[in-house]
Amino acid sequence: MRGGFKFVDIFDKEFLEDYPLYKKYDITLEDIPKMLLWNQVSINEYCNHCKTNETFNLKANYDQMLPSFMKGSSQSSILNFTLYFKCQSCHQFERIYSIHLDEENKIMFKTGQYPQWEVESNKKLKKTLGKHYSNYNKGLICEANSYGIGAYAYYRRIIEEIIVELIEKIEEMIDDDEDKQVYHEALEKSKHSKNATEKISLVMDLLPASLRLDGINPLKTIYDELSEGLHGAKEVECLNSAEIMRKCIVFLIEQIDLQLSKKQVFTKDIKALLDKKARRP
């Protein structure tokens, strides 16, 4: 660290590892030459040679990558440069990032990357989504190629296709008999509706309290945002929010599975205690 700055303050792991091409990343640089002070950052990515995730270190000093007219100058200018990272384990495989910095020094994004940005692979989520994982993966691919509206379309399709399946699972989490009756009636109505919006409106307000966060209904919030984005948002707006939408969908599904699993375990344990008590002389 020199001059009170660190390279990772700008090129942090999130930007290099997780951001797809052309997704804008806000920065707060006031003076480009300050970037000359940062010449170290490490990332953790998959190494095609080692066949495992490894630490990659910056191959060259950062000041060697900047155009000569930028050195020692405080003049703002559009800047394009490339970062080279080498696996510290095998010292052979490299990862390369081409980066664009706008003329006001406030926004940057990746214009190229090798190997290409990989979509995540989550075996547990794949099992949870089943046949719907295909749309989830297509949404990820859209994100990787900066198609925000396309990603929104696939993520909303997931909500539309699995809404009844999710709600049927949630029914097991309702304990009050009166609430169960209301819930069952809404569920039956949803099955006879061909309109996805109508289906969701019938059941989304019946989510149990355990799936609400600070009084917020996540299912309704996610669906409304996806629908509004598809009907009026710009490509870049959808792209900037697609990751949030994806994570919200994943969180909701995983919370449903977690709640169901907890209840099943608890029910099993309680029954075991009752059986043990019944066998006592």
N, C-alpha and C positions, 0 to 999 in steps of 0.2 A: 504494500500500500504506500503510495506517495501522493503528497499534495492533498490528502484527505479524500481521495476517490478510489473506488475499486472498479475493476473491469466488470465484475458481475452486477454492479448496480444498473448497468445498461443491458448487457447481454447475459441475462440470467437464464437459468435452466428452463424456466417456463417458455420463454420465447424460442430458444434454440431447439428444445426437445418436443414441445407440444403445439407450437403455432403452425398452421398450414400456410401454404404460399399466399401472399397478398393480403393476409389478415393483418390489419394495422395494429401497431404496437406503440402506445403513447410513451414519449420520453420527455425529460425536462432539462435537456442539455441547454446551456446558455452560450457555450463557447466550444465549438467543435475541436479545437486543438487540445482541450482537456482529455479527449479520448486517447491522445497519444500516451497518456499516463497509464492507461490500462492495457496490459499485455498478457494477462493470465486469466483463464477461466477453464473449468473442467465440466464436462457433461457426462452423463451415464446413458449409453445407448448400446444397441446390439451390434456386436462385431461379427461380420460375415466370415472372418478367418478363424476366430476363437470359438464361434458358435455359441457364445454366451454374452450376457450384458457386461460391458466393461467400461472403465473410465477412459474418456478421450480428453487429451490435452491439446491446447492450441499449438499448432505446429510452428508458426513463425511469430516474431514480434509484431505487434499490431501496427507500429509506426512504419513497418516495411510495406504495409498494404495500402497506405494512404497516398494519394497523388502528391507530388512534390510541392505543387502550388498551395496545398492545404497546410503544409508544415509551417508552423510559426505564424499562421495567419488567423485572424478572427473573423474573416469574411464568411458570410453564410453562402452556402452553395449546395446544389444537389450533389449527393455523393453516392457512388455505387462501389462496393468492394466485396471481397470474398474472404471468408474465414476457412482455414484448413485445420482439421482436428485429426490427430493420430492416436490409435489405440495404444495405451501405455503398457499393455500386456504383450502383444505380439509385435508392436512397432511396425506394422505393415498396413493394416486396413485403415483407410481414411474416410472421414465424413466431411463434406464440403457444403458451405452455406453462402449463397450470393445474397447480399443485403443492399437495400435501397434506403437512403436517408433523405427526407424531403428538404427543400431549400430553407425552410424555417427552423430546421433542426428540432422538430416536435414530434414527428411521426416516422417510423421506419417499418419495413416489412421485408419478408424474404421473397426474392424473385426467382430463386432456384435452390435446389437442395439435392444432394446425392449422398446415400440412396434416397429415393423419394420418401416423403412423409408417410409412415405406415399407419394404417387404421389399427385401432387397438383390438386385441383379441382377449375376450373374457369368457372363459369356458363356463363359469357359473352363470353368467348373464345369458349366454347362448342357450344353456339348458332351461333357464327360466322363461326366455322368450319363445323357445321352440321354433315353429315355422315363421314367426314374426322377426326372427333375428336377421333374416335377409334384408328387410326394409331398414332395420337399424344399421346394418353394414353399408347399405347404399347411401344412407344419410351421412355416415362417416366419410365415405368416398366423395360425396358432394362437398363436405367441409374441406377435405384435402385439396379439392380443386377450386375452392372459393365460390361455390355455388350455394349461397345462403338460402335462397328461396327453394331450391331443390331439396336441401337438407330439411327445411321446415315441412315440406310436403310429405317426405318420408316419415318424419317424426309424428306428424299429425295422423298419418295413416296408421301408425302403430297404436295410437290412442283409440282411433276409431275401430280398429279390428279387435283389440283385446279388452275393450271397456267392459263388455258383459262378462268375460272370463274373470277379470279382476273383481268385479262386483260380486260375482258368485262366491269367490273366495272370501271377500270381506264379510259376507253374511254370517260366516262361522264365527266372526269376531264380535257379533252383536249379542248381548246377553239378555237384554230386556225383551220380554215376549211381545209387548205392544209395538216396540220399535221394529222387531223382527217381522211382525205382520205388515206394517207400513212398508218396510223394505221389500218384502216378498211381492207385494202388490205392484210396487214400482218396477221391480225386476221383471215381472211377467209382462207388464206393459212395454217395457223396453225390448223384449224379445219379439214382439209383434210389430215393432216400428222398423221401417226400412231406412229412415233418415238418421244418420249418425248423430247429428246435433240434437235431435229429439231424444234419442236414446240416452245420451249423456245428461241432458237436462233432467230426465226422469230420475236418475240415480245418483248424480254427482253430489247432491246436497245431503245424501244419506251416509257419507263416509263417517266411520266411527271417530270419536275424539282422539283415539290413539294415532290416527293417521293425519290429524290436523296439526299444523305447526303455528302456535300462537294465534289460534283461531282462524288460520288461513286454510282454505280448501285447496290442496295442491293440484288435484285433478282438474278442477274448474279453471284454476289459474293457468296451468300449462296449456290446456286446450284453447282457452280464450286468446292467449298470447300467440299461439301457433296460427290460429284462424285469422287474427288481426294482421299478423305479419304477411300471410299469404294474400290477403285482400288489399293491402295498402302500403306495406313497407318496401324500402329499397333493398336491392341485393346486398349491399354492404351492411345494412342494419340487421338483416336476417343472419348474415354470416357472423357478425359480432355477437349475436345472441344464441346462435345454434348450439354452441357448446353448453351453455347454461341450460337450454331446453333439454338437451340429451342427458345431462347429469341429473336434472329434475325427474325425468322419466325413469332413469335407472334407480334413483333414490326411492321413488314411489313404489316401484315394483319390488325392490329389495326389502322395503319396510313391510309391505304386505306379507311377503314370504316369511320375514323374521317374526312378525306378530303371530302368524299362523303357527309357525314352528314352536314358539314359546308357549302358546296355548295348548298345543298338542302334548308337549312335554309335561306341562303343568297338570293337565287333565290325567295323563297317564300316571303321574306320581301320586295324585290325590286318590285315584282308583286303587292304586297299589296299597296306600295307607288304609283305605276303607276295607279292602280285602283282608289285610293283615289283622285289622281290628275284629272283623267278623269271624276269623278263625280262632280267636282267643277263647279259651274255655270260660 
